[in-house]
Amino acid sequence: MTPGLRADLAALAEVAGVLDSIATRLDRLVGERAARLAPPAVGSDEVSRGVAAAVGRAADEVGADLVDGARQARGFAAALRAQAGAMARADAAAAVRAD
C-alpha cells in the first residue's frame, strides 16, 4: 500500500450504496415514464405527426442516456466496493505482519 494512505472504508461502502440507489431510481424512471414522454400526434396532419415523432425520438435518446448513466453508476459502485475490499485485505495483512 501507499505509505500514509488513509480511507474510510465504511464511507466508501456507503457511497457505493448511494450510487446503486441512484442507478435503481434511474432505471425505474425510464421504465415507468418512458412511454409518457412520447406524446401522440395532436392531429393527423404531417406537421403534428412529425413533431410527435421528433419528441418521441428525443425521449428515446434521453431514456438511453439515463440507462447508460445507471450502468455507469453501478460500475462506479462496484469499483468502490472492490477498492474498499482490497484496502481492507491489505490492512489485515499488514496487521498480521506487524504482530
C-alpha positions in Angstrom: 0.0 0.0 0.0 1.0 3.6 -0.3 2.5 4.8 3.0 0.2 7.2 4.8 -2.8 6.3 2.7 -6.0 6.5 4.8 -9.5 5.8 3.7 -12.9 5.5 5.5 -13.9 2.1 4.2 -17.4 2.4 5.7 -17.9 5.7 3.9 -16.7 4.1 0.6 -19.3 1.3 1.1 -22.0 4.0 1.9 -21.2 5.9 -1.3 -21.4 2.7 -3.3 -24.8 2.1 -1.9 -25.9 5.6 -2.8 -24.7 5.1 -6.4 -26.6 1.8 -6.6 -29.7 3.6 -5.3 -29.4 6.3 -7.9 -29.0 3.7 -10.6 -32.1 1.9 -9.5 -34.1 5.2 -9.5 -32.9 6.0 -13.0 -33.9 2.6 -14.2 -37.3 2.9 -12.6 -37.7 6.4 -14.1 -37.1 5.1 -17.6 -39.3 2.0 -17.1 -42.2 3.9 -15.6 -42.2 7.1 -17.5 -40.6 6.5 -20.9 -43.9 5.8 -22.6 -45.4 9.0 -21.3 -42.5 11.1 -22.7 -43.5 10.3 -26.3 -46.8 12.1 -26.9 -49.3 11.1 -29.6 -49.7 13.4 -32.6 -52.3 16.0 -31.8 -53.7 15.8 -35.3 -53.4 13.6 -38.4 -51.6 16.2 -40.4 -47.9 15.8 -41.4 -46.7 18.5 -39.0 -48.4 17.0 -36.0 -47.1 13.6 -36.8 -43.6 15.0 -37.4 -43.5 16.9 -34.1 -44.7 13.8 -32.2 -42.1 11.6 -33.9 -39.3 14.1 -33.1 -40.4 14.4 -29.5 -40.6 10.6 -29.3 -37.0 10.3 -30.7 -35.8 12.8 -28.2 -37.4 10.9 -25.4 -35.8 7.7 -26.6 -32.4 9.4 -26.6 -32.9 10.7 -23.0 -34.0 7.3 -21.9 -30.9 5.7 -23.4 -28.7 8.3 -21.7 -30.4 7.6 -18.4 -29.9 3.8 -18.8 -26.3 4.4 -19.6 -25.9 6.7 -16.6 -27.4 4.0 -14.4 -24.9 1.4 -15.8 -22.0 3.8 -15.1 -23.2 4.5 -11.6 -23.3 0.7 -10.9 -19.8 0.4 -12.4 -18.5 3.1 -10.1 -20.2 1.5 -7.1 -18.6 -1.9 -7.9 -15.2 -0.2 -8.3 -15.6 1.5 -4.9 -16.6 -1.8 -3.2 -13.7 -3.6 -4.9 -11.2 -1.0 -3.8 -12.5 -0.9 -0.3 -12.3 -4.7 -0.1 -8.7 -4.6 -1.4 -7.8 -2.0 1.2 -9.4 -3.9 4.0 -7.4 -7.1 3.0 -4.2 -5.1 2.7 -4.8 -3.6 6.2 -5.5 -7.0 7.6 -2.3 -8.5 6.1 -0.3 -5.5 7.4 -1.7 -6.0 10.9 -0.8 -9.7 10.8 2.8 -8.9 9.7 3.1 -6.3 12.5 2.2 -8.9 15.1 
